[in-house]
Amino acid sequence: MKKSLLLLFLLLLFAPAGAAESRPREVVEAEQVIRRTFGRLPEELRLVLTAPDASGCDGYAVSVDDGLLRIEGSSCVALCRGFYDYILSHGYGVANWSGNRLELPDRLPDMKRRETRSPFRHHLYMNVCTFGYTTPFWDWKRWEQELDWMALHGFDMPLAPVATEAILARVWRKMGLTQEEIDAYFTGPAHMPWMRMGNMTGLDGAPSQEWHERQIELQHRILERMRALGMKPVFQGFAGFVPDGMRRLYPDLALTRTRWSGFESNLLSPLDTRFVEIGAAFVREWEREFGPGKYYLVDCFNELDVPFGKKGSDERAETLRRYARTVYSSLSEANPDAVWMMQGWMFGYQRTIWDPHSVEALLSGVPDGRLCIIDLAVDFNDYVWRSERSWDYYSGLYGKEWIYSTVPNFGGRSALTGVLDFYANGHLGALASRNRGELVGYGTSPEGVENNEAVYEVISAAGWSSRRIDVLRLLHDYSRARYGKSVRGVDRFWRGMLGSAYGEFTNNARFRWQLRPLSRRMATMGVNEHYFEAIEEFLGAAPELGEAPNYRTDAIQYAAFYLAGKADILLDAAVWAAMHGETEQAARCERRFLALLREADRLLASHPLLRLERWNEQARAAGCSEEERDRFVREQRRLISVWGGPSLSDYSARIWSGPIRDFYIPRWRNFFAALNEGRSFDFRSWDEGWHQTDTLSRVKPFAEPLTAACKLVEATRDISPEMVQRPERAVCCWLPFDFAQERTRVSFTIGHEEFRRMRGLRFTTLRGSESVTLEKLRITASRHCWAEQEPALRIEPGSDGVTLRVEKRDVEAPLAKEFTVTLTLHGRPAADNYTAVELLY
């Protein structure tokens, strides 16, 4: 035995210096991913690189023999995914944003070899907006964690736009623009995604030159790691948007002024030869700095109108073809191997503009194999627009390669939402479709991450599966892997969530208390009795799971989100009590509502992610001077409050410790003061004031947050919708608060089934002494107007109510998930009129 040990020692001592490096780099890098994520590399693990499949689709195989775990994979990412699949499905560990875990048994039970091959060549990750809503102030340490997360979850095609502006600035300076002209164009870091898409310019001021240089250094590290992991980064290309200063250099330049949500930008005509000149110069400069690339994302019409030709005209079709040829040439002249990546959001969102004729014309301008469409929002097609899927509507995308993708998050919002069964199995319909065409990839494009972690476990598993996934089984395994074991209460939690928040898709995952008072949007998050019962079940598992760190983290979050749902009920109850003149009941609901929000904020102060303080620290660390640090903090506060545009307030609302106590609670105090005094309040101005400061009040976290979470849930079980004195079919109300001026608009939303059945509206004044006139009614959905009337209907106190028959239009479009009803009212400012609006069927 001693001789054997001595021989082993000598072999190791005198082994060639490059012996470790002689192993495939993919294996070495995969081992590093596992070691960085879990703090160690299991001794019983063996990673084996296999030859790639002729299909170009990665695969892996897992087996355990005599206690040794063998993972075979055709790439570094496949090896990582194979290891992660094994530990997750056996309950041994997880890699999540809020906490990792890996605990293997003393001896792994033997397991027959099991093969998995992805049905897709590419696995796309991230959305251009993620770089505003989540990552704008990340440092290398945080990026390294995310890259490891991507590899373990099987994503091999990440977006990589970091430092785009630094390279653009170089190109523009060489052309003759001054730094002042360039800086006037650039936004702050958190709004750069929308600047890149031509939606806006200039907001919150350009970052310093030192910041840009740091971004270049950061991107070098990101790309070095992406390439080491065998990933295929998607870079940003030039989309035609330029600073105003270009007019000084080229007085004859043909620029179109684009408009989006109150902002403007300049679009260089695709017919101008300088489009290709600038685009090719950008790619050359980019590759000179960062090395060769292949995939370049270029979005020219994101939520913008097509600025040339009438729909259906030959002029429009030919211009779109020439435009596509121009964009592609701006890439191919610098890199003949370049592939243009295009987000397909507009093809679903704006079908009134992008009819099949226009889309076919645009796509035909690029050679096959050189354009790849990201069908960005398949979930939106199914659950919001409720429209035909793009691969069917556009006949398989006319022979162009495309990627199936979803948008499980909007604005980086925190609330629980997502149809888990669809995310697990929706892609099977695309794979089986006769119109699948050149379906080459699968992806997910969340606008923000670090939320809804279970959703991404389901999505990532689906990208490597061509069979139907049993969602409840996957969630059971995930819980075992995250907490160390799964108990019946947690299984019941998942069943309840599938019947509520995780059985619902919405682009409006915000509680009503997160919206500027007084929002009348319908509830779309599935926060029902199953939601509350599920979280009660989860907290009931504390005696069995309370020692598990990840369970404690989740208990804090779910309890806070439980209080968030109960707060919405109390808010409704307070408003309707005020409508009926029951001031004492309204005051009781108001006090309890504000108290619940305070407790939710205090709970989340112990959460590793859901804290404004954490984002403030990231923003401050990214700044290169005290002035820039303060400015970055104010910019991200703007993003999560007013956002920037007149129609985007609260779009990026977060359920975080910090905004709850410093923004939402004071905002609602102002509302209740105005309500009680029968007056209006200028919330637009008040909201603007919040992001112009960088101060954050202090909060004292609970000494025992899990104990507090359990007590708070138990103490609020009694809050139920029965407390709300809403008339049976009431969908809206107005109060003196709404009449800031003589003419005002009150909007509310209803579901597609309610719209289909409705025949009219009844207006009943519950109390007050003054009349109001309904001047106009307008109903819209999915960019269509479904009804528009000018009834001049007088609504007076003391009557049994007045009715209005709704005259619906014939619109050739599917019924969307939500319809917005807008009422234009005329009355004295702060008119003493409390009216309920009911649907008539």
N, C-alpha and C positions, 0 to 999 in steps of 0.2 A: 504493500500500500504506500509506504514511504517513498519507494523507488518511483512509483507511478506519479505521485505528487511532484517529486523532484523533476521528472521528465517533463511534466506539463509546465512547470515553472520555467525550465530552460527553453522550451519551445516558445513560450510567450515572450521571454526575455529577448531571444535572438530572432524573433519573427521579423520579416522585412518591414521597413517603415511604412510601406504603402499597403500592407495586408488588409487593414480595415477598409481602405479606400477601394480595394479591388472588388468589393461587393458592389452590386448595382447601386447607383446613386439613389434610385427610387426607394430602395429598401432602407438605406441610411436616413433619407429624409423622412420617410414614414415613421421610423423609429423615433426620430427627433420630435415629430408632431405628438406622438403618444407620450413621450417623456415630458415635454413642455406642458402638456395639458393636465396630466395626472401626477406629475412629480416623480414618476419612475417608469421604467420599462420592465414589464413582467418577465421574470426569468424563464417562464414556461412558454414564451411566445417565439414563434419562428415565422418570419415573413419571407415569401418566395415570389420573385418576379417571374411572370409567365409571358409568353409571346402574345402580342395583340391579336385580336380576332379580325378576320377578313372584313367583317361588317363595319369595323371602326368603332364598335360599341365596346366599352370596357366591361370587365366582369371580374368576379372573385369567387374563390371557393374556400370553405371553412371546414376543418376537421379537427378532432381531438383524438390522439392515440397515445395511450400510456401516460396520460396527464399532460402531454405536450400539445399546445394549440398551434396549428399550422394554418396560416392565412396565405393563400395564393392570389395574386392579383396582377392584372395586365398593365397597371400604372401605379404611380405613387398614390393618387387619390383613390384608386380601386382598393389598394392595400389598406389605406386608412378606413375606407368605408366598410370593408370586410371585417376589420377588427371591431369597429364601432357597432356594426350590425350584431356581431356575436355578443358583446358585453351588454348591449341594450336588450336583446331578445332573451337573454338568460338572467336578467336582473342584476348584473354585476356592476354596471356603471353608466353614467351619462356625462355629456359635455354640454352644459347650458350656460347662457350668459350670466345667470344669477348664481351659479355654483356647479362645480364638477364633483364627480364621485367615482371611485374605482375600488372595489373590494372583491377580489377573487377568492374562491374557496382554497383551502390548503391543497387540494388535489382536484383538478378539473375532471369532471366525468367524461368518459369517452363519447365521441359523437361521430357518426358516419359522415363522410364527405358530402357537403351540400354546395351546389353551384348556383350562382346568381349572375345573370348577365343583364345589364341595362338595355332596354329597347331603344335608347337614345345615344347619339354620339356626343352631344354636348349637354352640360348641366349648368344652366345660367343662374347667376345669383346677383341680386341687387337691382335697384331702380335708380335712375339718375337723381331722383328726389331724396334717396337715402343719404346722399352726400350733403344734403341740407338739413334734413330732419333728425339725423343721428350722428353722422361721422365728421362734420366740418372741423371739429377741434380735436380729433383723435391724434395721439402721438404714436410713435412706433410700437411701444409696448402694447397698446390697445389694438393696433392693427395686426400685430403678430398673433394675438389671441384670436382675432377674427379669422385670419387666414388658416389657423389650425382648426377652428370650428368648421370652416368651409370644407377642408379636406376630410375631416371625420364624417361630415354629413353628405359627402359625395358631390360637392359642387366644384366643377373644374373650369368654369367660364365666368369669372367675376368681372364686373365693370371696374375700370381703373382710370378715372379721369383726374386724379390728383395732379396738381401742377400744370394743368392745361393753360391756365391764365398766364403763368410765367413764360411759357413758350409762345403763346399768342402775342404777348407784349414784345418779345424779341423780334418777331416777324414784323409787327407794326412799327416798331422803332426803326428797323432797317428800311421800311417803306417811307419813313419821314414823319410819322406821327410823334408828337411830343409826349413826354411822360404825363403831363397835365391832361392832355386829351385822352390818353389811355385810362388814367385814373378816374376821369369823369364818367367813363363807361362802366368800369368795374363796380360790382356790388361788394358788400361784405361777404365773408366766407359762407355764412348760413343761407344766403340767397343766390349763390353762384349757379346752382342747377337751373334756375329759371332764366338767368342771364344767358346760359349756354343754349337754351332752347328758344331764345329770342322773345321771351315774355316780358323782360324788364331790363333796366340798366340803372346804375348809379346809387341804388338804395343803400344807406348806412355807410357809404364811403369805402374807397379802395383800401385794401391792406397795404402795409408797408413793403418796400422792396426786400427788406430782410425776411419778412414772412414768406414772400414768394421764393426766396432762396432756400429757406427751410423746407418748403413744400417740395422743391426739386430733390433735396437730400432725402426727404421722407419717401418720395416716389421711387427713388433708386432702391431703397431698402425693400419697399413693397414688391417691386417688380423682380428684384433678385430672388425673393422668397417665392413669389408666384411661379417663376420659371423653374426654380429648384423643385417645386412640388408638381411640375408638369402641367400647370394650369395654362389656360389660353386667355390672357387678359384682353378685355375689350376697351380700346382707347377712345378718346373723344376726337371727332373729326371737325372740320370747319363747316358750319352750317349756313354761312352767308351773313351772319349778323356782325355789324361793324360799328365803331364809334362815329359820332357826329363829325369828328375831325377829318374823316375821309373826304368830306365835301371840300375842305380846304385844299387837300392834295389833288383831288380830281373833281373840278367844278362840274364836269359833264357826267359824273357818276349817277347811274340810275338806281336810286334807293327807294324802296317802298316802306312807308311808316306802318309798322305793325302795332296792334293794340290788344292788350290783354288785361282784364280786371283793373283798369285804371292806370296801367303802365304802358310804356311805348318802347320800341326799339327800331333799328334800321335793318332792313333786309336787302342785301345786294342782289340785283337781278341775276337770275341764272343765265341770262343771255349776254351778260357782260363778261368779256374775256378775263377781267381781273378776278372773277370768282375762282376760276381754275388756278390762276396765278397765286392768289393768297392761300387757297386750300392746299395746293401742292407744296408751297413754301412751308406751311405749317407742318405737314407730314415729314418733310425732309428735316426740318429743325427738330421735330420731336424724336425722330429716329436717330438723328445725330447725337442727341442727348441721352436717350434711353435704349437705343438699340432697335433692331428690326421688330416690326409689328405685323399683324395680319388683319385683325378685326377692328374696325373703326365705326363708332356710333355717330350717326349724323341725323338730327331731327330738325326739320325745317318748318313743319306746320303744326307743332304741338299746340292744340286748342286754338289755332289761328285759322282765319279764312284763307282760301286760295285766292291770291290777289290778281289773278288774270283769267279772262275768258269766262263765258257763261257755261254753267253745267250742261253737259251734253253736246257742246259745240266742238267742231273740229279744231278751232283755235285753242280751246282749253286742253284738249287731248294732246295736240302737237306740242304745246308749250310745256305740259307736264313731262312728256317724253324727253324734250330737250333739257328740261330742268334735271331730270334723273341722269341723263348722259353727262351733264355738266358736273353734278356732284360726284358721280363715279370717276370722272376724269380727274377731278381734284385729288382723288386718292391714287388712282392707277398711274398717273404721270410721275408720281413720286415713288410709288411702290406697286409694281405690276401684279403682285400677289395679293393685294389688299381686297378685303371683303367688306362691303358696306353693310353695317347693321342698322336696321331701322325699327324704331318702336312703332307697333301697330295700334297704339291707343286710339289714334284719330279715326281708324277704320271702323271701330265700334262706337266711339263716342259721338262722331260727327257724320253719321250716314246720310244726313240731309245734304252734306257737302261731298262726301266721298262715296259716290255711287259706284257700281261695278265698272262702268265705262271709264271713270276717272282713275280708279285704282289700277285697272289693267293698263291704261296708257302710261301711268307713272312707272309701274314695274317693268314694262316692256322696254324702257330706256336703258336697262342694265343687263349685261350678259348673264345667262344662267350660271349659277355657281359663284357669282360675284356680289350677290345681294341676299341677305338673310333677314326675314321679317320676324320680329319678336311679337307674337300675338299676345299682347301684354296682359289682357284682362279677361280671360275666359270665364272666370267667376262672375264678373260684371255682366257678361252676356246672359248668363243663366239667371242671375238673381236680382239685378237692378234694371238693366235695359230690357231684360226678358226678350231678347231678340235672337235671330238666327245666328249661329256661330260663324265666325269669320271664314273658316275654311270651307264652309258650305256656301255662304253668301257670295264669296269671291272665288268660287270654283277651284278650291285647292291652292289659292294664292297664285294662280296662273303660272304654275311650274317653278316658282321661286322657293328656295329653301326657307323653312320657317321653324320657329320654336314655340312650343306650347307653354304658356306662362300664366301666372295668376298674380293678383295684387291683394294679398291678405291684410294689408295695412294701409291706411291713409293718414298722412300727416304725422306719423309717429305716435298716434294716439294709443292710450294704455288699456282701454276697456277690453274685456274678454269678448271675442267675436270670431266667427269663422265656421263654415259648414265642414266639419271634419270628414264626414263621409265623402263629400265631393272632393276635398283635397286629397283623400286617399285613393279615389277611384275614378275621378272625372276624366283623367287622361286616357283611360281605356277606350272611351268613346272616340277620341281622336285617332288612336291607333287602329281602331276597327273601321273607321270611316272610309267610304269609297272616294271621298274627297280629301284624303289625308295628304295627297300630293307628295312633296318633298319635306315631310316632317322629319327633322334631323335632331331636334333638341327638346329639352324639358327644362323649365326653370320656374323661379319665383321672383317676383319684382316688388317686394314690399317698399312702400315709401319710407317707412321707418322700421327699425328692428329693436331688439332688447325689450320685447313684449311678447305675450302669448306664446310662450316657449313650446307648449305642446303642439301648437299648430305647425311649427317648423319641423318637429319630429315626424309628424304625419307627412308633410310635404316632401321632406327629404327621402323618406322611405319609398314614397310613390315613384320618385324619379328613377328608382332601380328595380321597379317591379312591372311585370306585364300580366300579373294576375291580380284578382280582386283581393284587397286587404281587409281583414277583419278588424275594424277600428277598435271595438271594445277590447279585443285581445291585445292589440298594439298598446292601448292606453294602460292596460293592466301591467304589461311588461315594462312600460315606461315608468310607471309608479314604483314598481319593484326596484328598477334600476336607479331611480332618483332618491328613494327613501330607504332602501335596503330591504324592504318588504312591502307588500301591498295587502291591505286589510279590507274587509267587506265594506266598511264605511267609505273608503276611497273608491272602490268599484261602484258603489251607489252614487257617489259624487259624479263620476264620469257619465253614468247613465242619465242623471239629472241634467248635466250640462249639455249632453247631446239633445235633450228635449228643450233646451233653452238657448243660452248664448252660443254654444258650439253646434247648434243646429240651424244657425241663422247667419246670413251674410248681409252686411250693410256697409255702405260707404259713409255712414253717419254714426260711428261708434262713439257717441258722446252722451253723457247724461244731460238732462235738461239744465241742471244747475251749472254745467260747464259752458252754456251758451248765454249770450248777452240777453238780459231781461227785456222782454218776456217772450221766450221762444214758444211757438206752438207746434213744433215738429212732432209728428207721430213717433211713438216708441218703435225702434227698429232693431234693438239689440237682443231681443228674446229674454228680457229681464222679467220673468214670470214667476209663478209659484215654484216651478221646478228649479229655477235658478237659486232662489233663497233656500229651498230645502236641500239642494245639493251642497251648498256651502256649509249649512248646518251639519250635514253628514261629515263633511271634511274636517271641520273643527271638532266633531265628536270623536275623531280618531286620535286626538292629542294624547290620551293616556298610553296608546300603543306606539305612536310614532314621534312623540314630542322630543325625543333625544336626537332625532335626525336633523342636521342643520338645514338641509333642503326643504324638509317638511315645515320647519319653523318659518323659513323664508316665504313659502307659499301660503302658510296660514295667515301671516301678516297681510299679504296681498289680498287674498280672498276675503278676509274679514273686512279690510278697508273697502273693497269693492262691494261687499254686502251692505255696508253702511252707505255707500254711494247710491245704491239702488233704493234703499229705504229713504234717503234724503230726498230723492225725486218724488216719492209718494207724499212726504211731508210738505214739500213745496207745492204740489198740486192741492193738497188739503188746505194749506194756508190761503192760497189764491181763491179757491172756491168758497171758503168760509167768508173771506172778505167780500166776494161777490154777493153773498146772501146777507151781508151786514152783521155777521156774527164775529164781532171784534175780539172777544175773549178767546174763542176757539182759534181764530187766526193767529193771535199773539202766542198761544201755547204751541201751535205748530211751528211758528217762526222760530221760537226759542229752541225747540228741540231740533229743528232743521240745522240751525247754525251750530248747535252743540255736536251733532253727528259729524259735520264736516270738520270741526276742530279735532275730534277724536280720530277720524280717518287720517288727517294730516299727521297727527302725533304717532299713530301706528306706523305709517310709511317712513317716518324718520329713522326707523330701524331696518329698512329694506336696503339691500345693496345697490339697487338700480333706480328706484322710483323716488328720486330726490333731486330737486333743483340745485341744491348745494353741489352735487356731483358734477352737473353740467356746467355750473359756474366755474368750478375748479378747472375743468377741461378748457373752457374758453379763456380763462386767465392765463393758464400755462401756455396757450398758443400765441398770445400776444407778445410783441417784441419791445414794447414800451408800456409805461403805465397808462398813457392815453389810449393805446391800442387795446390793452387788456380790458379797460373799462368799456370801450366801444364794443368789443366782442361780447361782453356780458350783456350789454344793453340790446345788441342785435338778437341774441338768442332768446331774450325775454320778449322782444317784439314778435319773433317767429311763433312762440307758443301762446301769444295773446291776440294782438290785432293782426298779425302776420305782415301786413303792409298794404294790401289793396282794400278798397271799400267793401268788397263782397266776401272777403276772406277772414273776417274776424272769427276767432275761436276755431279755425280750421285745424290747427295743430294742438288742440287742447289736450293737456296731460293730467292724469290722476297722480300727481306727485306731491310729496311733502314740500312745502314752500309756496307754490302757486295757490294751493287750497287756502292756506291761512292768510297770505298776503295779497291775493288777487280776487279769488272767488268770494270769500267770506265778506270782505269790505264791499265788494260790488253788490252783493245781495243785501247787505245792511242798507246801502243807499236805495235799493229798490223798495224794501219794506218801509223805509222812512217816507218815500214818495207815495207809496200805496196808502199808508195810514193818513197822510196829509192831503190826499186827493189831488196830487200834482204829478207832473212828468219829471224826468231827469235826463240830462245829457250824458249818456253812457259812452258815446263815441269819444268825447273829449276826456272823460275820466279814464277810459281804457288807455288812451294814448299817453296819459301821464305816467302810467305804471311802468312801461318799458323804458321810459326816459331816465329812470334811476337804476342803480345797480345794487341797492341795498336789499338784504334779506334778513327778516327778523329771526330771532332765535326760538327754538322749540326744545322742550325737555322731553326726550324719548321716554317711553315706559321702561321701568327697570326690568320688568318681565313681560316683554311684548306678546309672547304666546298666551300667557295667562290673561292679559288684557284683551287680546283678540277674542278669546273664548267668552269672556264676561260681556264684552260689548255685543257680540252676536246674540247671546242669550237675552240681554236686556232690551234688544230691539225687535224681538220676534213678533211683538204685538202690533207693530206698524204694518198696516195692510191697506189695499186699495179701498176697502169698505169705509175708511175714514174720509174719503173724498166725496163731497156733496155735489158731484157733477151730474147734471141731467143725463138720462140714459143714453141719448144719442148725441150729446154735445161733443163737438170736436174743437171748439175754440170759444174764447170769450174776449171782451175788451172792457177796459176800465178807464177812469179819468187819466191814469198814468200814460195811456197810449196817445193822448191828444196833446202832443208838444206844440202843435200849430193847428190851424183851422182844417187843413187837409192832411190826412195821414193814411198810411197803408198798414193793414193787419194781414199777415199771411199765416197759413197753417197747412199741414200736409195730411193727406189721407192715402190709404192703400189702394191698389188697383181694383180689388174686389169691391171696396166701398165706392170707388168712382163708377164702376160698372153698374152698380145697383142704384146709385143715387138718382133722384128725380128732381130734387130741389133742396133749398135751405130754409130753415125757420129761424127767425131772429126774435128772441124773447128778452125784453128788458126786465131784469130781476129787481132792480131798484135804481133810484136816481130821479132827477127832476127835469132833465133836459133831453131834447130829441137829437138824433143824429141821422144824416142822410147817407145811404149807400149809393155812391155815384157810379161805381164800376166794379164788375167782377171779372176775373181772368183766371183760367185754369191752365197750367202748363205741365209738361213732363217730357223728358228726353228731347228737348229743343223743339217741341211742337206746342202749338196753342190748341187746346181741346175745347175751350169755351171762352167767349168774351161778350159781355153785355154791359149796357149802361142803363140800369133800371130806374135811377133817381127815386129809390125806395126810402120813404121816411119811416124811421124806427123810433117809436115814442114810448115813454113810460106809461104804465097803467093799462096796457092792452094785453090781450092773450098771445100776442106775438103776430108777426107778419111773415108771409112766405114768399119765396122767389123760386119760380120754376127755372131750372138750369137748362139752357138750350145747347146741347152738346154738338160739336162739329164732327163730321166724318173725316177721320184722319187715318191715312194708310200707314199705320205703325202699330207695333204690339203695345199692349198696356204695360207701362213701366211699373216698377215696384212702388214708387211714390208719385203722387200728383200734388203740385203746389197750388193752393187756392189763395189768390190775393184779392183783398177787398179794399177799395179806395173809399174812405169815409170822409164826410164833411161835418164838422161840428166846432163849437167854441173850444179854444184851448183849455185843456183840463176839464172838458165837458163832464158834467155830473150824470154819467150814463154807464150802467153796468149791464151788459147784454151778453147772453149766451147764444151761440150759433150751433144749431143742430142739423144733422143730415135727415132728409126725408127720402124714404125709399118707395 
